[in-house]
């Protein structure tokens, strides 16, 4: 008998439950991890340890929980492991990569060459202020052109 390598079939209750639990675990993990990382910046000297512990600890907890539990709880822990690993994989390269490797980082303190910064004033009418500053005091009238 030939063994199927790839088959498409309607999902059963078990597959839908596993998927829903994994997505729920990943969603809750993403929200909690985002809140912890966001609030860590307000903790001063504890920012770095809490950030690293969260980025590296969440996937570890998810994998450990998925390996040591069965059933629905195991599926939730799989979601935790997937979300934590995905977040770590997206953040860690930027955290450990040397700054000059791919060019300068853009930000408030490092605008780079060729970036024009607007002066102080109301940012809502900044284009009008720039136009006023750029006006040149030369005006021509019809009488000066004919002479």
N, C-alpha and C positions, 0 to 999 in steps of 0.2 A: 504494500500500500504506500502511496505517495504521502509524504508528510508536508503539511502546509507551512510555508515559510512566512507568508504574510496573508492575513485574512481580516476582513472587515465584517463586523457583526454589531448588532445593536447591543449597547451595554446593559448588563443586568443590574440588579439591585446592589450586589456586592461592589461592582466596579464604580457605580455612581456614588455609593456611600464612601468608599475609599477616597475617591477624587474630592468629594465635598469636604471630608475631614482634613485632607491634606491642604486644600485651598484655605480652609478656615484657620488651620494652624499657621500657615504662611502669612495670612493677612494679619492675624493678631500679632505675630512675631514682628512683622514689618512696622506696625503701628508702635508697639512697645519699644522696639529697637530705635526707631526714629525719634521717639520722645526722649529716650535716655541719652542718645547722642546729642540731641539738640540742647537739652538742659545741662549736659556736662560742661558746656562752655561757661556756665555761670558759677561753676564750683572752684574756679581759680586753679590752685596747684593740683587738684584732684582730676582735672579735665583729662589729662593724658592717660593716667591709669584706668579711669572708668571707660574712656573711649576704647582703649585697646582690650580691656577685659570684656567689654560688650561685643566688639567685633570678633574676637577669637573665642569667647566663651559661649555665645549663643549656638554656633554650629556644633560645638562639642557637646553641649547639653542635648541638642536635638538628636545627634547621632547616638549618644549614650542611651537616651530615652527610647529611640526607635529599636535599638538592639536588645534592650532589656525588657521591653513590654510587648504584649501581643494585642491583637484586636484593634478596637477603635482608638485607644490611647496611643498605640504604636503608630497608627496612621497620622494622628495629630503631631506626634514627635517627628515623623518624616517631613511633614510640612514645615516644622520649625527648623529642621536641619537644612532643607532646601532653601528656605528664605534667608537663614543666617549665612549659608555658604554663598548664595548669590550676592548678598550685600557685601560680604567680605571680599569676594572676587572683584566687585566693582570699585571698592574704595581702597583696598590695600595697594594696588600699583601706584596710585597717585600719592599715597602717604610715604612710600619707601623709595620712589623714584627720585633721582637727583633733579634739582630744579632746572638745570641748564640742558638736560638731555633732549627735550623736545621743544626748547624755546622758553622764553620768559612767560611766567604766569601773568594773566591779566587780572587786575583787581583795582581797588581804590588806591592802593599805595604804589602800584606799578602799572602805569598806563601805557608804557611803551612809546616808541618814537612815532611821530606823525599823528598823535592823537591830540586834537584840540580840546582844551578844557574851557568851559564857559566861566566867565567871571561871576562875582557875587551878584545877587539880585534874585528876583522872582523867577523861578525856573519855568513858570508857565508862559511868560512872555520873553523867554530867552532868544528866540529867533528874531523877534522885532528889535530887541536890544542890539543884537549882532548886526542887523541891517543898519541901524542908526549909527553905530560905531564905524561901519565900513563906508559910509557916505563920504564922498570927496567933495570939497568945497568949490568945485568948478562948475559953473553954469554958463550956458551959451544962450544967447538970445538971437533973434533973427537979424537985429541991427548989427551985431558984431560979426556975424557971418558974411554980410554983404559988403562990408567996408574993406 
